[in-house]
Amino acid sequence: MVRWTLAALALVFVPLAVWWLSLKPSNTRDWADEVSRTLRGSVRGSIVTLRDIRDFDWRSDTDYTVRWHDGTYDLDKLASVDMALSYWMGPAIAHTLVSFGFTDGRHLVFSVEIRRERGEAFSTLGGFLKQFELSIVAAEERDILHVRAGPRGEQVFLYPVSMTPQARRALFLSYVERANRLADEPRFYHTVTANCTTLVYDMVRPLVPGLPLDVRLILSGYLPEYLYRHGGLDTSLPLDVLRARADITRRAARAGSAEEFSRRIRTPEPMEGHAQPS
């Protein structure tokens, strides 16, 4: 009886395993517009040239003007790093983005995202089951922060991160290297092991010796507590004060595609109220 049971299980699971192993990631599918292009970069000394930076003009989540452009950045003028957290499903779950600021006033955001096919929607379960490829998007703040705070109705926080100039530079270059690698060798997204936060941790860990693994790398809504504890945020102020100052939701939703978007989201409005992630 046991032998027949094992044989029956084998008939079910062996074909399933064969099918699972046969799934291969690809860079050639009918992609959704916002992830339709593959970021690539080249480095010459301190100068980084990026191809296919996203700069959409979002009127709603389905009504937008498609714009892509190339850009050149001087890492000798890299002045700041900000972590953006966009809350879309309660206080524990947030999408993690990293924005690099330059002395000329420009800001460039890197975001690790699922590469959706046209008509697909994100699914946590699908993220475990090889449903989505992995994508690294480089975008203007007025695109990627506005669409989340405005058309998508997410709650967006922007935290200045304490990093040495050498660490900032290395993190920027790590994003470029990862993007080039994905352009050459596509990879599946994974809800736990290859997501918007764990890949950032993989890139930061060599720069910050002893940075521990933590459940907050998965429950990314609690990343501010994690970074505050390990000196990544300004510890001269209470975390609640930092969180209140970091809430840019209203400003990012109103600023839209304004040319001065990055300055406006960093300038608090008079009598502006701040809420906890919800």
C-alpha positions as CSV (number, residue, x, y, z in Angstrom):
1,M,0.0,0.0,0.0
2,V,2.8,2.4,0.9
3,R,4.6,1.6,-2.3
4,W,1.4,2.4,-4.4
5,T,1.0,5.7,-2.4
6,L,4.6,6.7,-3.1
7,A,4.2,5.8,-6.8
8,A,1.0,7.9,-7.0
9,L,2.8,10.9,-5.4
10,A,5.7,10.5,-7.8
11,L,3.3,10.6,-10.7
12,V,2.1,14.0,-9.4
13,F,5.2,15.6,-8.2
14,V,7.8,14.5,-10.7
15,P,6.1,16.2,-13.7
16,L,5.5,19.2,-11.5
17,A,9.2,19.4,-10.6
18,V,10.2,19.0,-14.3
19,W,7.8,21.8,-15.2
20,W,9.2,24.0,-12.4
21,L,12.8,23.4,-13.5
22,S,11.9,24.2,-17.1
23,L,10.8,27.7,-16.2
24,K,13.5,30.2,-17.4
25,P,13.5,34.0,-17.0
26,S,13.5,36.1,-20.1
27,N,14.1,39.7,-21.2
28,T,11.8,39.3,-24.3
29,R,8.1,39.4,-23.3
30,D,5.3,41.9,-23.9
31,W,6.2,44.1,-21.0
32,A,4.1,46.7,-19.2
33,D,5.1,50.2,-20.4
34,E,6.8,51.2,-17.1
35,V,9.2,48.3,-17.2
36,S,9.5,47.9,-21.0
37,R,13.1,49.0,-21.2
38,T,16.2,47.5,-19.7
39,L,18.6,49.8,-17.8
40,R,22.2,49.7,-18.8
41,G,25.2,51.7,-17.7
42,S,28.8,52.4,-18.6
43,V,31.5,53.7,-16.3
44,R,34.6,55.8,-17.3
45,G,36.4,57.1,-14.3
46,S,33.9,59.1,-12.2
47,I,31.5,59.5,-15.1
48,V,28.5,57.1,-15.3
49,T,26.3,57.1,-18.4
50,L,22.9,55.4,-18.1
51,R,20.7,54.4,-20.9
52,D,16.9,54.3,-20.5
53,I,16.1,56.4,-17.5
54,R,12.3,56.5,-16.9
55,D,10.7,59.9,-16.8
56,F,6.9,59.3,-17.3
57,D,4.4,62.1,-16.8
58,W,1.7,60.4,-14.8
59,R,-1.9,61.8,-14.8
60,S,-3.3,58.6,-13.4
61,D,-2.1,55.0,-13.0
62,T,-3.4,54.2,-16.5
63,D,-3.1,57.6,-18.2
64,Y,0.5,58.8,-18.7
65,T,3.0,60.0,-21.2
66,V,5.8,57.6,-21.9
67,R,9.3,59.2,-21.7
68,W,12.7,57.7,-21.5
69,H,16.1,59.4,-21.8
70,D,19.8,58.8,-21.2
71,G,21.8,60.6,-18.6
72,T,25.4,61.2,-17.5
73,Y,26.3,61.5,-13.8
74,D,29.6,62.6,-12.2
75,L,30.2,60.5,-9.1
76,D,32.6,63.1,-7.8
77,K,29.4,65.3,-7.4
78,L,27.4,62.7,-5.6
79,A,26.2,64.4,-2.4
80,S,23.5,62.4,-0.7
81,V,21.5,59.2,-0.5
82,D,17.9,59.0,0.6
83,M,15.8,55.9,1.3
84,A,12.2,56.2,0.1
85,L,9.6,53.8,1.6
86,S,6.2,53.6,-0.2
87,Y,3.5,52.0,2.0
88,W,0.8,50.2,0.0
89,M,-0.4,47.4,2.3
90,G,-0.4,48.4,6.0
91,P,2.6,49.4,8.2
92,A,4.7,46.3,7.7
93,I,4.9,46.3,3.9
94,A,6.6,49.0,1.9
95,H,8.4,49.3,-1.4
96,T,12.0,50.4,-0.9
97,L,13.6,52.9,-3.3
98,V,17.0,54.6,-3.1
99,S,17.5,58.2,-4.4
100,F,21.0,59.6,-5.1
101,G,21.4,63.4,-5.0
102,F,24.0,65.4,-6.9
103,T,25.5,68.9,-6.2
104,D,23.8,70.2,-9.4
105,G,20.4,69.5,-7.9
106,R,19.6,66.4,-9.8
107,H,18.3,63.2,-8.1
108,L,18.1,59.8,-9.6
109,V,16.1,56.9,-8.1
110,F,16.9,53.2,-8.3
111,S,14.0,50.8,-7.7
112,V,14.1,47.0,-7.7
113,E,10.8,45.9,-9.1
114,I,8.9,43.0,-10.6
115,R,9.0,43.2,-14.4
116,R,5.3,42.8,-15.2
117,E,4.0,41.7,-18.5
118,R,1.2,43.8,-20.0
119,G,-2.0,43.1,-18.0
120,E,-0.3,41.4,-15.1
121,A,-0.7,42.5,-11.5
122,F,1.6,41.9,-8.6
123,S,0.9,38.8,-6.5
124,T,2.8,37.9,-3.3
125,L,2.2,34.2,-4.2
126,G,3.3,34.7,-7.7
127,G,6.5,36.2,-6.4
128,F,7.3,32.8,-4.9
129,L,6.3,30.9,-8.1
130,K,8.5,32.4,-10.8
131,Q,5.7,34.5,-12.1
132,F,7.7,37.7,-12.5
133,E,11.2,38.6,-13.7
134,L,13.3,41.0,-11.7
135,S,13.9,44.5,-12.9
136,I,16.1,47.5,-11.8
137,V,14.5,50.8,-12.9
138,A,16.4,54.1,-12.8
139,A,13.9,57.0,-12.8
140,E,13.5,60.7,-12.1
141,E,11.9,61.5,-8.7
142,R,9.1,63.4,-10.4
143,D,8.1,60.1,-12.1
144,I,8.6,57.3,-9.6
145,L,7.8,59.1,-6.3
146,H,4.9,61.1,-7.7
147,V,3.1,58.1,-9.2
148,R,3.2,56.3,-5.9
149,A,2.1,59.2,-3.7
150,G,-0.4,60.6,-6.2
151,P,-2.1,58.3,-8.8
152,R,-1.5,55.1,-6.7
153,G,-2.5,56.6,-3.4
154,E,0.5,55.2,-1.4
155,Q,2.0,56.8,1.6
156,V,5.6,57.8,0.8
157,F,8.4,58.6,3.3
158,L,11.9,59.9,2.4
159,Y,14.7,59.4,4.9
160,P,18.2,60.9,4.5
161,V,20.7,58.0,5.0
162,S,24.1,58.5,6.7
163,M,26.8,57.1,4.4
164,T,30.4,58.1,3.6
165,P,31.2,59.5,0.2
166,Q,33.0,56.2,-0.7
167,A,30.0,54.1,0.4
168,R,27.5,56.3,-1.6
169,R,29.7,55.9,-4.7
170,A,30.0,52.2,-4.2
171,L,26.3,51.7,-3.8
172,F,25.5,53.7,-7.0
173,L,28.0,51.6,-8.9
174,S,26.5,48.4,-7.4
175,Y,23.1,49.4,-8.8
176,V,24.7,49.9,-12.3
177,E,26.5,46.6,-12.1
178,R,23.4,44.7,-11.0
179,A,21.4,46.4,-13.8
180,N,23.9,45.4,-16.4
181,R,23.9,41.8,-15.1
182,L,20.1,41.6,-15.3
183,A,20.2,43.0,-18.9
184,D,22.6,40.2,-19.9
185,E,21.2,37.4,-17.7
186,P,17.5,37.8,-16.6
187,R,16.5,36.6,-13.2
188,F,13.3,35.8,-11.5
189,Y,11.9,38.0,-8.7
190,H,11.4,36.3,-5.4
191,T,9.1,37.6,-2.6
192,V,11.7,36.8,0.1
193,T,15.1,36.3,-1.4
194,A,15.2,38.7,-4.4
195,N,13.0,41.7,-3.7
196,C,13.3,45.4,-3.4
197,T,14.9,45.3,0.1
198,T,17.0,42.2,0.1
199,L,18.9,43.2,-3.0
200,V,19.7,46.6,-1.4
201,Y,20.9,44.8,1.7
202,D,23.1,42.6,-0.5
203,M,24.7,45.7,-2.0
204,V,25.1,47.6,1.3
205,R,26.4,44.7,3.4
206,P,30.0,44.9,2.0
207,L,30.0,48.6,2.7
208,V,28.9,48.3,6.4
209,P,30.7,45.4,8.1
210,G,28.7,43.5,10.6
211,L,25.3,44.7,9.3
212,P,23.0,41.9,10.6
213,L,20.2,40.0,8.9
214,D,16.9,41.0,10.3
215,V,13.2,40.2,9.7
216,R,12.7,43.9,8.9
217,L,14.5,43.2,5.6
218,I,11.3,41.3,4.6
219,L,8.9,43.4,6.7
220,S,10.3,46.4,5.0
221,G,7.9,48.9,6.5
222,Y,10.0,48.7,9.6
223,L,13.2,49.5,7.9
224,P,13.5,52.9,9.6
225,E,13.8,51.2,13.0
226,Y,16.4,48.9,11.6
227,L,18.5,51.7,10.1
228,Y,18.1,53.9,13.1
229,R,19.4,51.2,15.4
230,H,22.4,50.6,13.3
231,G,23.4,54.3,12.7
232,G,22.0,54.7,9.2
233,L,19.7,57.5,10.2
234,D,20.3,60.7,12.2
235,T,20.2,59.4,15.8
236,S,20.5,62.9,17.3
237,L,16.7,63.2,16.8
238,P,14.0,60.7,18.1
239,L,12.8,58.3,15.4
240,D,9.3,59.7,15.6
241,V,10.5,63.1,14.7
242,L,12.5,61.7,11.7
243,R,9.4,59.8,10.6
244,A,7.2,62.9,10.7
245,R,9.8,64.9,8.7
246,A,10.1,62.1,6.2
247,D,6.4,62.0,5.2
248,I,6.4,63.5,1.8
249,T,3.1,62.1,0.6
250,R,1.1,65.3,0.2
251,R,4.1,67.2,-1.3
252,A,4.9,64.4,-3.8
253,A,1.2,64.1,-4.8
254,R,0.9,67.8,-5.4
255,A,4.2,68.6,-7.0
256,G,3.4,66.3,-10.0
257,S,5.9,66.6,-12.8
258,A,7.1,70.1,-11.8
259,E,10.7,70.8,-12.8
260,E,11.4,71.7,-9.1
261,F,9.9,68.4,-7.8
262,S,12.9,67.3,-5.8
263,R,13.2,70.6,-4.0
264,R,9.5,70.8,-3.3
265,I,9.2,67.4,-1.7
266,R,12.1,68.3,0.6
267,T,10.5,71.6,1.7
268,P,7.8,71.1,4.4
269,E,4.5,72.9,3.8
270,P,3.3,75.3,6.6
271,M,1.2,73.5,9.2
272,E,1.7,70.2,7.4
273,G,0.4,67.2,9.4
274,H,2.2,63.9,9.4
275,A,0.7,60.4,9.9
276,Q,2.2,57.0,10.9
277,P,2.3,54.5,8.0
278,S,-1.1,53.0,7.7
